[in-house]
Structures are given as C-alpha cells and as structure tokens.
Amino acid sequence: MDGTKRSNIKKGLKVFIVLKQDQRTGKLTEGIVQDILTSSQNHPHGIKVRLESGLVGRVKEIN
C-alpha cells in the first residue's frame, strides 16, 4: 500500500518508516503506528507518524 496517502494509515497498523537521520541512506525502521502527525490527506515523501516506540518518521511501506 501507498504510504503517501493518509487514508491508508490507521493507528495500530504495522509500517516501515524512514527516520530523519536515515533519509540519506533510506534505512527503514519497523513499528506500530501510535499517532498520525501529518494533517494533509497526501504527502509526496510519506505521511509522518509516531510509532509506539516513540520514534517519528515518514511511512515508506505498509504491512
């Protein structure tokens, strides 16, 4: 599924995000969505979320 559309992302969903410090390398971090931080319906770089672990990043893949 597409991580650039807010409608595809729900709390409790397992996703892969890219953290701010990992944007150059593209390293993905896996986690469960706790909060959706992007208010717009679409974002070209991915919807920004906070994981249950407290990490914040943009969704690149949805499991």
trRosetta pair geometry for C-beta under 8 A, 3 or more apart (Angstrom, degrees):
i j d omega theta_ij theta_ji phi_ij phi_ji
1 8 4.8 172 160 -167 124 133
1 62 4.1 -36 62 59 109 130
2 5 5.0 55 98 10 112 105
2 8 5.7 158 67 -17 70 164
2 62 7.6 -10 48 7 20 122
3 8 7.0 -115 -95 86 30 132
3 9 7.1 62 -139 -65 62 118
3 15 7.0 112 -110 -156 116 121
3 46 4.5 -1 125 -132 112 96
3 47 6.1 -134 171 22 71 86
3 58 7.2 109 143 155 125 76
3 59 3.3 -155 -157 117 117 96
3 60 5.4 -116 34 -102 162 6
3 61 6.4 -56 -40 -43 129 14
3 62 5.9 167 -75 -35 83 93
4 42 5.8 29 148 -160 89 80
4 43 5.8 -140 -154 70 73 55
4 44 6.2 13 -141 -126 130 21
4 45 7.5 127 -109 54 97 16
4 46 5.7 -79 -84 -92 62 41
4 47 6.8 148 -140 -29 22 78
4 59 7.9 -153 -54 81 35 97
5 8 4.7 81 82 -3 98 107
5 9 7.7 167 95 -7 58 89
5 41 7.0 -8 -152 159 68 74
5 42 5.7 -21 -103 -102 60 79
5 47 7.4 -51 78 -38 17 122
6 9 6.0 -72 -157 39 41 105
6 36 6.6 96 -150 -179 96 141
6 38 6.3 -138 -90 93 111 106
6 40 7.1 -179 -34 103 135 46
6 41 5.0 -114 27 -147 119 40
6 42 6.9 -110 -7 -64 88 35
6 43 7.8 77 -52 -2 90 93
6 47 5.3 134 -92 -105 66 140
7 41 6.9 14 -28 -159 93 91
8 62 6.1 -127 147 -34 114 165
9 13 6.2 -143 -154 50 58 149
9 15 7.1 12 -127 -73 102 147
9 33 6.2 152 -179 -99 98 165
9 36 5.9 131 111 -103 120 122
9 47 5.4 -138 5 74 155 151
9 49 6.6 -135 177 -70 143 134
9 59 6.0 -149 -92 -34 136 168
9 62 6.9 -136 -91 -98 75 128
10 13 5.0 106 62 -32 73 118
10 33 6.9 142 95 73 36 142
11 33 5.4 -131 -125 108 39 100
11 34 6.7 26 -141 -159 94 20
11 35 7.3 12 -102 -86 104 30
11 36 7.3 -105 -63 -23 78 93
12 32 6.2 -14 -147 -176 32 107
12 33 6.5 -41 19 64 23 86
13 32 7.1 155 75 -151 30 64
13 33 4.9 16 51 16 81 121
13 62 6.5 -18 159 -151 128 101
13 63 7.7 162 171 56 81 74
14 30 7.1 6 -175 -172 93 95
14 31 7.5 -167 -144 108 61 22
14 32 5.8 -37 -93 -95 61 69
14 62 7.8 116 87 -167 58 57
14 63 4.3 -37 98 58 105 122
15 30 7.5 176 93 -146 37 55
15 31 6.7 -23 63 68 74 64
15 32 7.7 118 19 -118 77 23
15 33 5.8 52 7 -49 124 99
15 49 6.9 68 64 54 152 154
15 51 7.9 -140 60 -95 99 100
15 59 5.0 -52 -179 -128 141 102
15 61 6.7 160 -164 87 66 55
15 62 5.3 -30 -110 -109 87 60
15 63 6.6 -156 -89 9 32 83
16 28 4.2 11 176 180 114 127
16 29 6.8 147 -158 68 64 33
16 30 5.4 -32 -99 -92 74 66
16 59 7.4 98 73 -154 49 61
16 60 5.5 -58 101 64 93 94
16 61 4.1 17 43 53 115 101
16 62 7.9 -131 22 -64 75 24
16 63 7.3 93 -22 -35 88 97
17 28 6.8 137 66 -155 26 73
17 29 5.4 -31 65 63 80 89
17 31 6.8 -33 12 36 111 106
17 46 7.5 156 -135 143 74 145
17 49 6.5 -132 -88 56 138 101
17 51 6.9 -139 12 -48 140 116
17 55 7.2 167 73 119 136 112
17 57 3.5 127 149 88 121 116
17 58 6.0 144 -156 68 90 29
17 59 5.6 -51 -97 -90 81 42
17 60 6.4 137 -128 5 27 86
18 22 5.3 -137 -168 93 77 105
18 23 5.8 98 145 -94 121 58
18 26 6.3 -53 -117 -146 133 42
18 27 7.0 123 -132 73 81 48
18 28 6.0 -57 -78 -100 70 59
18 29 7.4 135 -105 13 24 86
18 46 7.2 115 30 41 100 158
18 57 5.4 -170 78 179 34 125
18 58 5.7 -20 53 59 87 86
18 60 5.3 68 -22 -35 100 128
19 22 4.5 74 56 16 84 108
19 23 7.6 -113 93 -39 45 70
19 27 7.6 -23 32 84 94 95
19 29 5.8 44 -32 -2 103 136
19 55 6.3 -66 -95 -176 113 115
19 56 7.5 93 -129 80 77 50
19 57 4.4 -81 -87 -85 45 127
20 23 6.2 -24 -164 -24 33 112
20 56 7.7 18 -22 93 103 89
20 57 6.8 -141 -28 -107 59 80
22 25 5.4 -68 -162 55 69 100
22 26 7.0 -103 152 40 89 5
22 27 4.1 -96 -159 55 127 95
22 28 7.7 179 134 -61 146 22
22 29 7.3 146 21 -26 161 104
22 57 7.7 -5 47 -124 112 138
23 26 7.4 28 -170 -73 28 46
28 60 5.9 -110 -109 56 112 136
28 61 6.9 8 -142 20 150 114
29 51 7.6 -109 121 -23 112 157
29 55 6.1 -72 123 127 152 159
29 57 6.4 113 46 19 118 157
31 51 3.4 14 127 -147 147 141
31 52 6.3 -165 179 32 105 79
31 53 5.4 -100 -126 8 136 112
31 55 6.4 165 -22 53 164 116
32 51 6.2 104 60 -158 45 83
32 52 4.7 11 71 -5 100 121
33 36 6.8 19 -177 -65 125 76
33 49 5.0 -59 -128 -175 96 143
33 50 7.7 91 -158 71 59 47
33 51 6.6 -68 -99 -108 32 55
33 52 7.8 49 86 -32 10 80
34 49 7.6 135 44 169 61 93
34 50 5.1 -57 64 102 104 89
34 51 6.0 83 -1 166 99 17
34 52 4.7 137 -60 -78 111 54
35 49 6.6 164 86 -161 52 67
35 50 4.3 16 50 43 99 110
36 47 6.4 -21 -153 159 99 123
36 48 7.8 112 -171 86 55 56
36 49 5.5 -36 -110 -106 52 86
37 47 7.9 148 54 164 68 76
37 48 4.3 -59 72 107 111 100
37 49 6.1 179 8 -101 90 25
37 50 6.1 92 -43 -24 114 88
37 56 6.8 29 -14 -147 156 112
38 43 5.3 -84 -156 -27 155 143
38 47 4.5 -132 37 -152 137 72
38 48 4.6 121 -44 33 95 82
38 49 7.8 -54 5 -55 92 60
40 43 6.0 114 76 -62 114 88
43 46 6.2 -32 93 75 107 18
43 47 5.5 135 33 -83 119 51
43 48 7.3 -14 64 -15 170 79
43 58 7.4 -118 107 -140 131 117
45 58 5.4 -25 128 -176 90 166
46 58 3.4 111 84 162 116 102
46 59 4.6 -168 -175 61 109 56
46 60 5.7 -50 -93 -71 151 53
47 58 6.7 145 68 -150 26 72
47 59 5.0 3 55 23 82 116
48 56 6.6 23 -178 179 98 95
48 57 7.1 -143 -139 129 70 17
48 58 5.3 -44 -87 -90 63 71
48 59 7.9 -151 -82 -7 16 78
49 56 7.2 -168 95 -143 37 61
49 57 7.1 -20 57 66 72 55
49 58 7.7 115 14 -120 75 26
49 59 5.9 52 2 -49 121 101
50 54 6.9 -21 -175 -148 101 29
50 55 7.3 160 -154 83 58 36
50 56 5.1 -28 -98 -94 72 83
51 54 6.9 -36 75 29 77 22
51 55 4.8 4 37 57 117 85
51 56 7.6 -154 8 -76 76 34
51 57 7.7 5 -21 27 108 93
59 62 6.6 25 180 -65 124 85
